[in-house]
Amino acid sequence: MTYKITEMATHDIRFPTSLELDGSDAMNPDPDYSAAYVVLKTDDGFEGHGFAFTIGRGNDIQTKAITALEPYVLGRDVEDLGALYKEMVYDSQLRWLGPEKGVMHMAISAVVNALWDLKAKRAGKPLWLLLAEMTPEQIVDLIDFRYLSDALTPEQALEILKNQDGTKQERIKTLKAQGYPAYTTSPGWLGYDDDKLRRLCKEALDQGFQQIKLKVGADLQDDIRRFATAREVCGPDFPIAIDANQRWDVDSAISWVNALRQFTPHWVEEPTSPDDVLGHAAIAEGIRPIPVATGEHVQNRIVFKQLLQAGAISYLQLDSARVGGVNENIAILLLAARFGIPVCPHAGGVGLCELVQHLSMFDYVAVSGTMDGRVIEYVDHLHEHFVDPVVIDNGRYMAPAAPGFSAEMRPESIAAHLYPNGEVWRNG
C-alpha cells in the first residue's frame, strides 16, 4: 500500500540570539539563529519535518525557495526517496540556480530531510537506526555518483559498506549503551568576555566534554589572550580547537595560526573560503602538523571530493542541512571513509545538533565502524524548542530512540517565533 503527500507548509522561524551574542564569531557578529521550516503531511496522518538553517536576514528567501519545490512532492509516494531526490537535483531549470549549491540546494535539503523524517516515523525507528539496518545495496542506490567516480565508484562504496555489515549489531548495541562523543563550542563565542569564557570552560570540563572550540580571527592579540585563558582553565593537554569562520586569506591564515601554535590548537576550522580547495591545501602545508578542518559551508559532495583528493583537510565537517540532505551526506560519509578521514560534523545553530547526531551514528554503525578521532559538535542553544531534543550525558550524545529525524519543532515554539508576526517579534 502506498501513502501520498497531501500537503506542504512552510514557516519563517527566527530566534533573537543576537541579543546575547550567542553564535557570534569573526564573520557573523550578530546572528539570529533561524530555520526555513517545512512540514509534509500524508493521507495516513503522518508528518515529516525539515528545515534549512540560516542566521536571520534572508530566511524569507530560503523559505520561498522551499515553497517552490511543492510541485515535486504533492501527490508523491512517501517511500519514493531516491527518485524524488534525483528529480529535484537534476531539474534542468532549478540547476541553473546552482548547480547543486546555494539557496536552492539548501531548499532541496530541507525537503529531502523532511521526507526522511517522514519515512523514519512511518517505520517506527530513529533515522540513524533505519539507515543502519538497510542493506549495503539499498544504501548505494540512494547515492548520486555523478562527478564522484574518479574518487568513489558504486563498487567501492559497496565494498566499504559490506566490510562493516557483519558487525553492525554489535555497534548498535554499543551506541545505545554508550552514546557518541561530543565537543562543545558554547564557551568560545567571540562576543563573550573573559570571565564568561573562563566560567563556561570550567562548566564544559565538569560536564564531561573531552574537547572545546574557540572562535578566532577578529584580533590576534585578543585571540592570544582568550586562548591563554582557556588553557589556564583546561590545562596544557586538553584538546582546544579554533574556528576562524572563513575570515582569512591563505597567507594571513598561515601566519595567524602559527602565532597561536604555542597553545597547541587541536585543529583550525574554516581558515579561508570554503570554495578554495588549493588554499586549504596550502594552509595545511604551512601550519603542519596542526590539522585543518572544514565543511559546514562546503556546498556539495564534489567540493568535498576535491578537498580529500588534495590532502587539504584532516577532519571533514559535514553539515546536515547545507548539501542535498541525507542522500548526499551519505555519499560524503563514504568519500571520507574511502580517504580515511574522520568525520566531525558541524552542529549548533537551531536544530543542527538534533539532525547531525543521526548521520554520525549511522557512520559509526555502517560506514566507518569506529568513533576513534571523531566527535560531534554541541552547542547548548534552543534544544527546548524540539519535540525530541538531543540528550547529552557526560559529554556524549545519547542515541535517539524516538521515530524520525529529531527535526520536529514544538507547535508553540513555531507560533511564538514566526517572523515578523510571532509573539517574540511583535514584542520587540
Summary of the structure (lengths in Angstrom):
residues: 428
radius of gyration: 20.5
end to end distance: 49.2
largest distance: 64.3
contacts: 1555
relative contact order: 0.15
helix: 46%
strand: 14%
